[in-house]
Amino acid sequence: MTLTQIAAAPATNGISRKARRVGTIMGGLVVAFLTVDAIAHLLNGETSRKGFLELGVPAHLGPISGIAMLIFLALLLFRPTAVIGAIFVTGYLSSVVSVHLINENPIFSHVLFPVYLGILLWTALYLRDERVPALVGR
């Protein structure tokens, strides 16, 4: 199956209503969390600036990362661009993992937290968008 065929696949192939509902709820929780985080970065408050500086990231990059995440989330929420949005969010989350690794933060609570979000995000997309199972060869 080509990427064009996958992108053009109808919205109801092989995904149950229950799976779609669970995927929508899971994805909604991830998007809600990331939206709050992006807005906090965008507002560049004292807590956000302090957090960036503690991680060795210049504080002026907070609003830029917030804008980037909001754009990625917008792509994720719009069905035709949901897969590319998920890819961009995954890239963003991988940079968060890298920053926590460089700073030798605790593994399970800091380093892997973005991985947990990514797993939830892709599981949600798998459950609600038939293109994802087609991409991974369900």
Backbone as JSON Lines, residues from 0, in Angstrom:
{"i":0,"aa":"M","n":[0.84,-1.17,0.0],"ca":[0.0,0.0,0.0],"c":[0.9,1.24,0.0]}
{"i":1,"aa":"T","n":[0.62,2.17,-0.89],"ca":[1.43,3.39,-0.97],"c":[0.96,4.41,0.06]}
{"i":2,"aa":"L","n":[1.8,5.41,0.31],"ca":[1.42,6.46,1.25],"c":[0.2,7.23,0.78]}
{"i":3,"aa":"T","n":[0.06,7.39,-0.54],"ca":[-1.11,8.08,-1.07],"c":[-2.38,7.3,-0.77]}
{"i":4,"aa":"Q","n":[-2.32,5.98,-0.92],"ca":[-3.48,5.15,-0.61],"c":[-3.8,5.19,0.88]}
{"i":5,"aa":"I","n":[-2.77,5.18,1.71],"ca":[-2.99,5.23,3.16],"c":[-3.63,6.56,3.54]}
{"i":6,"aa":"A","n":[-3.12,7.65,2.99],"ca":[-3.65,8.98,3.33],"c":[-5.08,9.15,2.87]}
{"i":7,"aa":"A","n":[-5.45,8.47,1.77],"ca":[-6.78,8.61,1.23],"c":[-7.76,7.57,1.77]}
{"i":8,"aa":"A","n":[-7.31,6.72,2.69],"ca":[-8.18,5.66,3.22],"c":[-9.38,6.25,3.93]}
{"i":9,"aa":"P","n":[-10.56,5.64,3.77],"ca":[-11.75,6.15,4.44],"c":[-11.62,6.03,5.96]}
{"i":10,"aa":"A","n":[-12.39,6.86,6.67],"ca":[-12.23,7.01,8.12],"c":[-12.8,5.85,8.94]}
{"i":11,"aa":"T","n":[-13.49,4.92,8.36],"ca":[-14.16,3.91,9.17],"c":[-13.65,2.49,8.97]}
{"i":12,"aa":"N","n":[-12.57,2.3,8.25],"ca":[-12.06,0.95,7.97],"c":[-11.49,0.28,9.2]}
{"i":13,"aa":"G","n":[-12.15,-0.76,9.68],"ca":[-11.56,-1.64,10.67],"c":[-11.37,-1.13,12.07]}
{"i":14,"aa":"I","n":[-11.81,0.05,12.41],"ca":[-11.65,0.55,13.77],"c":[-13.03,0.63,14.4]}
{"i":15,"aa":"S","n":[-13.17,-0.05,15.53],"ca":[-14.47,-0.07,16.19],"c":[-14.77,1.29,16.81]}
{"i":16,"aa":"R","n":[-16.03,1.51,17.05],"ca":[-16.46,2.76,17.68],"c":[-15.84,2.91,19.07]}
{"i":17,"aa":"K","n":[-15.76,1.8,19.81],"ca":[-15.19,1.82,21.16],"c":[-13.7,2.17,21.11]}
{"i":18,"aa":"A","n":[-12.96,1.55,20.18],"ca":[-11.53,1.84,20.04],"c":[-11.33,3.3,19.67]}
{"i":19,"aa":"R","n":[-12.14,3.8,18.75],"ca":[-12.04,5.2,18.34],"c":[-12.31,6.13,19.52]}
{"i":20,"aa":"R","n":[-13.29,5.79,20.35],"ca":[-13.63,6.6,21.52],"c":[-12.47,6.6,22.53]}
{"i":21,"aa":"V","n":[-11.92,5.42,22.8],"ca":[-10.78,5.32,23.74],"c":[-9.59,6.11,23.2]}
{"i":22,"aa":"G","n":[-9.32,5.99,21.92],"ca":[-8.23,6.74,21.3],"c":[-8.43,8.24,21.38]}
{"i":23,"aa":"T","n":[-9.67,8.67,21.19],"ca":[-9.97,10.1,21.28],"c":[-9.76,10.62,22.7]}
{"i":24,"aa":"I","n":[-10.19,9.85,23.69],"ca":[-10.02,10.26,25.09],"c":[-8.53,10.28,25.46]}
{"i":25,"aa":"M","n":[-7.81,9.22,25.11],"ca":[-6.37,9.18,25.41],"c":[-5.64,10.34,24.74]}
{"i":26,"aa":"G","n":[-5.92,10.54,23.47],"ca":[-5.28,11.63,22.74],"c":[-5.65,12.99,23.32]}
{"i":27,"aa":"G","n":[-6.9,13.13,23.73],"ca":[-7.34,14.38,24.33],"c":[-6.58,14.71,25.6]}
{"i":28,"aa":"L","n":[-6.32,13.69,26.41],"ca":[-5.56,13.91,27.65],"c":[-4.13,14.35,27.35]}
{"i":29,"aa":"V","n":[-3.5,13.69,26.38],"ca":[-2.13,14.06,26.01],"c":[-2.11,15.47,25.44]}
{"i":30,"aa":"V","n":[-3.05,15.78,24.55],"ca":[-3.1,17.11,23.94],"c":[-3.37,18.17,25.01]}
{"i":31,"aa":"A","n":[-4.25,17.88,25.96],"ca":[-4.54,18.84,27.03],"c":[-3.28,19.13,27.84]}
{"i":32,"aa":"F","n":[-2.56,18.09,28.21],"ca":[-1.33,18.28,28.99],"c":[-0.31,19.1,28.2]}
{"i":33,"aa":"L","n":[-0.1,18.73,26.94],"ca":[0.9,19.43,26.13],"c":[0.48,20.87,25.81]}
{"i":34,"aa":"T","n":[-0.82,21.12,25.72],"ca":[-1.31,22.48,25.49],"c":[-1.03,23.36,26.69]}
{"i":35,"aa":"V","n":[-1.3,22.84,27.89],"ca":[-1.01,23.61,29.11],"c":[0.49,23.89,29.2]}
{"i":36,"aa":"D","n":[1.31,22.89,28.89],"ca":[2.76,23.06,28.92],"c":[3.2,24.11,27.89]}
{"i":37,"aa":"A","n":[2.65,24.04,26.69],"ca":[3.01,24.99,25.63],"c":[2.61,26.42,26.01]}
{"i":38,"aa":"I","n":[1.44,26.57,26.6],"ca":[0.99,27.91,27.01],"c":[1.89,28.45,28.12]}
{"i":39,"aa":"A","n":[2.29,27.58,29.05],"ca":[3.22,28.01,30.11],"c":[4.54,28.49,29.51]}
{"i":40,"aa":"H","n":[5.02,27.77,28.5],"ca":[6.26,28.2,27.83],"c":[6.05,29.51,27.07]}
{"i":41,"aa":"L","n":[4.9,29.61,26.44],"ca":[4.59,30.81,25.66],"c":[4.51,32.05,26.55]}
{"i":42,"aa":"L","n":[3.91,31.9,27.73],"ca":[3.79,33.03,28.66],"c":[5.12,33.39,29.3]}
{"i":43,"aa":"N","n":[6.05,32.44,29.31],"ca":[7.41,32.66,29.79],"c":[7.45,33.26,31.2]}
{"i":44,"aa":"G","n":[6.63,32.69,32.09],"ca":[6.6,33.14,33.47],"c":[7.87,32.78,34.21]}
{"i":45,"aa":"E","n":[7.95,33.23,35.45],"ca":[9.15,33.02,36.26],"c":[9.47,31.53,36.4]}
{"i":46,"aa":"T","n":[8.45,30.7,36.67],"ca":[8.67,29.26,36.83],"c":[9.22,28.64,35.56]}
{"i":47,"aa":"S","n":[8.65,29.03,34.43],"ca":[9.11,28.5,33.15],"c":[10.55,28.93,32.86]}
{"i":48,"aa":"R","n":[10.84,30.2,33.06],"ca":[12.21,30.69,32.82],"c":[13.21,29.99,33.73]}
{"i":49,"aa":"K","n":[12.84,29.84,35.0],"ca":[13.72,29.17,35.97],"c":[13.97,27.72,35.55]}
{"i":50,"aa":"G","n":[12.91,27.03,35.12],"ca":[13.06,25.65,34.67],"c":[13.98,25.52,33.47]}
{"i":51,"aa":"F","n":[13.82,26.41,32.5],"ca":[14.68,26.38,31.32],"c":[16.14,26.6,31.72]}
{"i":52,"aa":"L","n":[16.37,27.59,32.58],"ca":[17.74,27.9,32.99],"c":[18.36,26.75,33.78]}
{"i":53,"aa":"E","n":[17.58,26.09,34.64],"ca":[18.1,24.95,35.4],"c":[18.51,23.81,34.48]}
{"i":54,"aa":"L","n":[17.85,23.7,33.34],"ca":[18.18,22.65,32.38],"c":[19.27,23.07,31.39]}
{"i":55,"aa":"G","n":[19.76,24.28,31.54],"ca":[20.82,24.76,30.65],"c":[20.31,25.25,29.31]}
{"i":56,"aa":"V","n":[19.03,25.54,29.23],"ca":[18.43,26.04,27.99],"c":[18.15,27.53,28.18]}
{"i":57,"aa":"P","n":[18.56,28.38,27.24],"ca":[18.29,29.81,27.39],"c":[16.8,30.09,27.57]}
{"i":58,"aa":"A","n":[16.47,30.92,28.55],"ca":[15.07,31.18,28.9],"c":[14.28,31.82,27.77]}
{"i":59,"aa":"H","n":[14.95,32.57,26.89],"ca":[14.23,33.23,25.8],"c":[13.69,32.22,24.77]}
{"i":60,"aa":"L","n":[14.1,30.97,24.87],"ca":[13.59,29.96,23.94],"c":[12.24,29.39,24.38]}
{"i":61,"aa":"G","n":[11.8,29.71,25.59],"ca":[10.51,29.22,26.09],"c":[9.35,29.54,25.17]}
{"i":62,"aa":"P","n":[9.15,30.82,24.84],"ca":[8.03,31.15,23.94],"c":[8.15,30.49,22.57]}
{"i":63,"aa":"I","n":[9.36,30.36,22.07],"ca":[9.55,29.72,20.77],"c":[9.13,28.25,20.84]}
{"i":64,"aa":"S","n":[9.52,27.56,21.9],"ca":[9.13,26.15,22.04],"c":[7.62,26.04,22.25]}
{"i":65,"aa":"G","n":[7.02,27.0,22.95],"ca":[5.57,26.99,23.14],"c":[4.83,27.16,21.82]}
{"i":66,"aa":"I","n":[5.29,28.09,20.99],"ca":[4.67,28.3,19.69],"c":[4.82,27.05,18.82]}
{"i":67,"aa":"A","n":[6.01,26.47,18.82],"ca":[6.24,25.25,18.03],"c":[5.29,24.14,18.46]}
{"i":68,"aa":"M","n":[5.17,23.92,19.78],"ca":[4.29,22.85,20.25],"c":[2.84,23.13,19.88]}
{"i":69,"aa":"L","n":[2.39,24.37,19.99],"ca":[1.0,24.68,19.62],"c":[0.76,24.42,18.13]}
{"i":70,"aa":"I","n":[1.74,24.71,17.29],"ca":[1.61,24.41,15.86],"c":[1.54,22.9,15.64]}
{"i":71,"aa":"F","n":[2.41,22.16,16.32],"ca":[2.41,20.7,16.18],"c":[1.09,20.11,16.65]}
{"i":72,"aa":"L","n":[0.55,20.64,17.75],"ca":[-0.72,20.14,18.27],"c":[-1.87,20.47,17.31]}
{"i":73,"aa":"A","n":[-1.81,21.64,16.68],"ca":[-2.84,21.99,15.7],"c":[-2.81,21.0,14.53]}
{"i":74,"aa":"L","n":[-1.61,20.65,14.08],"ca":[-1.49,19.64,13.02],"c":[-2.04,18.3,13.48]}
{"i":75,"aa":"L","n":[-1.76,17.95,14.71],"ca":[-2.22,16.67,15.27],"c":[-3.74,16.61,15.35]}
{"i":76,"aa":"L","n":[-4.38,17.71,15.67],"ca":[-5.83,17.72,15.85],"c":[-6.6,17.75,14.54]}
{"i":77,"aa":"F","n":[-5.96,18.15,13.46],"ca":[-6.61,18.23,12.15],"c":[-6.38,16.9,11.44]}
{"i":78,"aa":"R","n":[-7.43,16.12,11.23],"ca":[-7.3,14.75,10.77],"c":[-6.38,14.54,9.57]}
{"i":79,"aa":"P","n":[-6.47,15.34,8.51],"ca":[-5.57,15.08,7.37],"c":[-4.08,15.23,7.71]}
{"i":80,"aa":"T","n":[-3.76,16.0,8.74],"ca":[-2.36,16.2,9.1],"c":[-2.0,15.58,10.44]}
{"i":81,"aa":"A","n":[-2.87,14.72,10.97],"ca":[-2.65,14.15,12.31],"c":[-1.36,13.34,12.39]}
{"i":82,"aa":"V","n":[-1.06,12.56,11.39],"ca":[0.14,11.71,11.44],"c":[1.4,12.58,11.42]}
{"i":83,"aa":"I","n":[1.47,13.57,10.56],"ca":[2.65,14.43,10.54],"c":[2.74,15.24,11.83]}
{"i":84,"aa":"G","n":[1.6,15.64,12.38],"ca":[1.6,16.33,13.68],"c":[2.16,15.44,14.77]}
{"i":85,"aa":"A","n":[1.78,14.16,14.76],"ca":[2.3,13.21,15.75],"c":[3.81,13.02,15.58]}
{"i":86,"aa":"I","n":[4.27,13.02,14.34],"ca":[5.71,12.89,14.09],"c":[6.45,14.11,14.65]}
{"i":87,"aa":"F","n":[5.91,15.3,14.43],"ca":[6.54,16.52,14.96],"c":[6.53,16.53,16.49]}
{"i":88,"aa":"V","n":[5.4,16.14,17.09],"ca":[5.33,16.08,18.56],"c":[6.35,15.08,19.09]}
{"i":89,"aa":"T","n":[6.49,13.94,18.4],"ca":[7.48,12.94,18.81],"c":[8.89,13.5,18.75]}
{"i":90,"aa":"G","n":[9.2,14.26,17.71],"ca":[10.51,14.9,17.62],"c":[10.74,15.88,18.76]}
{"i":91,"aa":"Y","n":[9.72,16.66,19.07],"ca":[9.82,17.6,20.19],"c":[10.06,16.85,21.49]}
{"i":92,"aa":"L","n":[9.29,15.79,21.72],"ca":[9.44,15.01,22.95],"c":[10.82,14.36,23.03]}
{"i":93,"aa":"S","n":[11.37,13.96,21.89],"ca":[12.71,13.35,21.93],"c":[13.76,14.37,22.33]}
{"i":94,"aa":"S","n":[13.56,15.63,21.97],"ca":[14.5,16.66,22.41],"c":[14.41,16.88,23.91]}
{"i":95,"aa":"V","n":[13.22,16.72,24.47],"ca":[13.04,16.84,25.92],"c":[13.79,15.7,26.62]}
{"i":96,"aa":"V","n":[13.7,14.49,26.06],"ca":[14.45,13.36,26.62],"c":[15.94,13.68,26.61]}
{"i":97,"aa":"S","n":[16.43,14.21,25.51],"ca":[17.86,14.54,25.39],"c":[18.3,15.55,26.44]}
{"i":98,"aa":"V","n":[17.5,16.58,26.64],"ca":[17.85,17.6,27.64],"c":[17.92,16.98,29.04]}
{"i":99,"aa":"H","n":[16.96,16.12,29.35],"ca":[16.97,15.48,30.68],"c":[18.14,14.51,30.82]}
{"i":100,"aa":"L","n":[18.5,13.83,29.75],"ca":[19.67,12.94,29.8],"c":[20.95,13.73,30.03]}
{"i":101,"aa":"I","n":[21.1,14.83,29.31],"ca":[22.29,15.66,29.45],"c":[22.42,16.18,30.88]}
{"i":102,"aa":"N","n":[21.29,16.5,31.5],"ca":[21.3,17.03,32.86],"c":[21.29,15.94,33.93]}
{"i":103,"aa":"E","n":[21.37,14.69,33.5],"ca":[21.42,13.53,34.4],"c":[20.27,13.54,35.4]}
{"i":104,"aa":"N","n":[19.07,13.85,34.91],"ca":[17.87,13.82,35.74],"c":[17.43,12.38,35.98]}
{"i":105,"aa":"P","n":[16.57,12.16,36.98],"ca":[16.09,10.8,37.26],"c":[15.44,10.18,36.02]}
{"i":106,"aa":"I","n":[15.72,8.9,35.81],"ca":[15.27,8.22,34.6],"c":[13.74,8.13,34.5]}
{"i":107,"aa":"F","n":[13.1,7.5,35.49],"ca":[11.68,7.17,35.36],"c":[10.76,8.38,35.47]}
{"i":108,"aa":"S","n":[11.13,9.37,36.27],"ca":[10.25,10.52,36.46],"c":[10.51,11.66,35.47]}
{"i":109,"aa":"H","n":[11.72,11.81,35.0],"ca":[12.04,12.94,34.13],"c":[12.38,12.51,32.71]}
{"i":110,"aa":"V","n":[13.37,11.64,32.59],"ca":[13.87,11.26,31.26],"c":[12.8,10.51,30.47]}
{"i":111,"aa":"L","n":[12.11,9.57,31.1],"ca":[11.15,8.75,30.37],"c":[9.75,9.35,30.3]}
{"i":112,"aa":"F","n":[9.47,10.41,31.03],"ca":[8.12,11.0,30.99],"c":[7.71,11.38,29.57]}
{"i":113,"aa":"P","n":[8.57,12.04,28.79],"ca":[8.18,12.33,27.4],"c":[7.96,11.05,26.58]}
{"i":114,"aa":"V","n":[8.68,9.99,26.91],"ca":[8.47,8.71,26.22],"c":[7.08,8.18,26.53]}
{"i":115,"aa":"Y","n":[6.68,8.27,27.8],"ca":[5.33,7.84,28.18],"c":[4.28,8.62,27.4]}
{"i":116,"aa":"L","n":[4.47,9.93,27.3],"ca":[3.53,10.76,26.53],"c":[3.5,10.34,25.06]}
{"i":117,"aa":"G","n":[4.67,10.07,24.49],"ca":[4.73,9.64,23.1],"c":[4.02,8.31,22.87]}
{"i":118,"aa":"I","n":[4.2,7.38,23.81],"ca":[3.53,6.08,23.7],"c":[2.01,6.27,23.76]}
{"i":119,"aa":"L","n":[1.56,7.09,24.71],"ca":[0.12,7.37,24.8],"c":[-0.4,8.04,23.54]}
{"i":120,"aa":"L","n":[0.37,8.99,23.01],"ca":[-0.03,9.71,21.81],"c":[-0.19,8.77,20.61]}
{"i":121,"aa":"W","n":[0.82,7.94,20.38],"ca":[0.77,7.04,19.23],"c":[-0.26,5.93,19.42]}
{"i":122,"aa":"T","n":[-0.45,5.47,20.64],"ca":[-1.5,4.48,20.9],"c":[-2.86,5.09,20.61]}
{"i":123,"aa":"A","n":[-3.06,6.32,21.06],"ca":[-4.33,7.01,20.8],"c":[-4.56,7.17,19.3]}
{"i":124,"aa":"L","n":[-3.52,7.58,18.59],"ca":[-3.66,7.76,17.14],"c":[-3.91,6.42,16.45]}
{"i":125,"aa":"Y","n":[-3.26,5.38,16.92],"ca":[-3.46,4.03,16.37],"c":[-4.92,3.6,16.54]}
{"i":126,"aa":"L","n":[-5.5,3.94,17.68],"ca":[-6.87,3.53,17.97],"c":[-7.92,4.35,17.23]}
{"i":127,"aa":"R","n":[-7.58,5.56,16.82],"ca":[-8.62,6.4,16.2],"c":[-8.4,6.71,14.73]}
{"i":128,"aa":"D","n":[-7.23,6.4,14.2],"ca":[-6.93,6.75,12.81],"c":[-6.43,5.51,12.07]}
{"i":129,"aa":"E","n":[-7.21,5.04,11.13],"ca":[-6.89,3.79,10.42],"c":[-5.61,3.87,9.6]}
{"i":130,"aa":"R","n":[-5.1,5.05,9.35],"ca":[-3.85,5.17,8.59],"c":[-2.66,4.66,9.38]}
{"i":131,"aa":"V","n":[-2.7,4.8,10.71],"ca":[-1.56,4.39,11.54],"c":[-1.4,2.87,11.53]}
{"i":132,"aa":"P","n":[-2.46,2.09,11.77],"ca":[-2.29,0.63,11.66],"c":[-1.81,0.22,10.26]}
{"i":133,"aa":"A","n":[-2.27,0.92,9.23],"ca":[-1.82,0.61,7.87],"c":[-0.34,0.9,7.7]}
{"i":134,"aa":"L","n":[0.15,1.96,8.36],"ca":[1.57,2.3,8.27],"c":[2.45,1.28,8.96]}
{"i":135,"aa":"V","n":[1.99,0.75,10.09],"ca":[2.8,-0.21,10.84],"c":[2.5,-1.65,10.45]}
{"i":136,"aa":"G","n":[1.58,-1.83,9.54],"ca":[1.31,-3.17,9.01],"c":[0.46,-4.04,9.91]}
{"i":137,"aa":"R","n":[-0.64,-3.49,10.38],"ca":[-1.56,-4.26,11.22],"c":[-2.13,-5.41,10.46]}
